[in-house]
Each structure stands twice: as structure tokens, then as C-alpha cells.
Amino acid sequence: MKLILYLALVLWGCQSQTATTGKPEITGKVIKIIDGDTFDILLENNTTKRIRMEGIDAPERGMPYYKVAKDYLGSLCFLQTVHIEHSNIDRYGRTVAKTYGSNGSELGWMMIKAGYAWHFKRYSSDIELAIAEVDARNKKKGLWVDELPIAPWEWRRIKKKKNSLLR
């Protein structure tokens, strides 16, 4: 009887929801890296989905470390199958999600730990991401070698203000 109950729980956990978070899960192959926190996956039905990694913010195009962050994300997952734990949809229609590589590592955490992304505290209270950022800062990894790196949300704010002044 215990074996039947165990198998039922395992099968239930393998469905479209995780047993721990209740968030929908998606599996797909990463086919395009947009930047250090966004990529496209190819799903089984040959459709694509744009994924925005939950809890992190990486340098924008034109910022220092943009290319390095994009390349590092590519080294973690390009042309590999990833597991997505869907959180929500952002205002640009992207799926915001935790992303797990084939070895089970959460890729957002890996980006922060390597010093190629910030913990996006405005949208995430994940303590593991916060600790990874403090560690990367203290060890002066990646973008933290700069004295005062500009956060992507500040870069976007400055760029938006500059563009509004030009109109």
C-alpha cells in the first residue's frame, strides 16, 4: 500500500505543477540569448516562448558588462534543455520564471554569483539571491570590479529621462 501511495505522489508531482510551489512548469531548449536575463526557448510543440529570469536584472545593451553577461548566460544554457518554473507574465508578454539547468542549478543565482547580474530586490525577496549578490560584491566578481556599477534599473530610468527631454 505504501508503494502505491508513493507512486501516486511521484506521478502527481511530475504533472504540470510542482508539488512545492504550485507554479506551472515548462521544459524547453534554449535557442536564443537576448541578454543576461532573457532568452527564448523552443517548446515541444515547435513554438517559442520568451523567458525573463525571475529575481535578477542584468546589464542592458550599451552598458558595461552587457556582452559578458549575455555570453555567460549563453555558456550556462544555450542549446540546452532547461526547466522553467513559471511565476507570471510581465508587461512585455515575457514569462517571468526561475530557470533550472540540466544539472538542477538555478541559472539566475548562477548569474548573480558570477557577478553578471543584480538581485532585483524590487521584485524579489529571495534570500539566496541576496546572499549571492553580497558574496559577488565582496569578492569583486564580474561587474563588481567597478567602483560604482550602475544598476540596470537606474540605466533605464536615466535613458528614459534623457529620451523624454529630447522630445
Buried (B, 14 or more C-beta within 10 A) or exposed (E): EEEEEEEEEEEEEEEEBBEEEEBBBBEBBBEBBBBBBBBBBBEEEEEEBBBBBBBBBBBBEEBEBBEBBBBBBBEBBBEEEBBBBBBEEBEEEBBBBBBBBEEEBBBBBBBBBBBBBBBBBEBBEBEBBBBBBEBBBEEEBBBBEEEEBBBBBEBEEEEEEEEEEEE
